[in-house]
Amino acid sequence: MEERKNIINTSLRLTEERNNYIKEKANEIGISQNALINVLIDLGIKFYELNLEDVLFHIWKCPSK
């Protein structure tokens, strides 16, 4: 049996333009707005972590003099 994760309810403030964009894109791909927001957050975190690792790699490989 899969372990249940705690779900935290949050309030996200968006501009009307951003909200409409998310609503449209979620409808286009057939998922809820909440699911799309979670996907975008996960992608953002992955990008941030990869970018951070890349920066740290370059600092380690090419230390300043």
Helices and strands as residue ranges (DSSP letters): H 16-29, H 33-61
